[in-house]
Amino acid sequence: MPKLKTNRGARKRFSLTATRKVKRRKMNRRHILTSKSSKRKRRLRKPGILAPAHEKRIREML
């Protein structure tokens, strides 16, 4: 069976950590930032870990 191609959209959005978990960016940090608190914006800066329910499908794309 041939190798699967990497899904380019997924590659731009997700990456793998050293422990093979899928890292993602958090939503709600694009626009209308004036109405969001500094604390909330600071938390949104940090990357999130993908939920185990979606992990298998995303890892196949990568």
Secondary structure, DSSP 8 states (H G I E B T S, - for coil): -------HHHHHHEEE-TTS-EEE--SS-SS-GGGS-HHHHHHHHS-EE--HHHHHHHHHH-
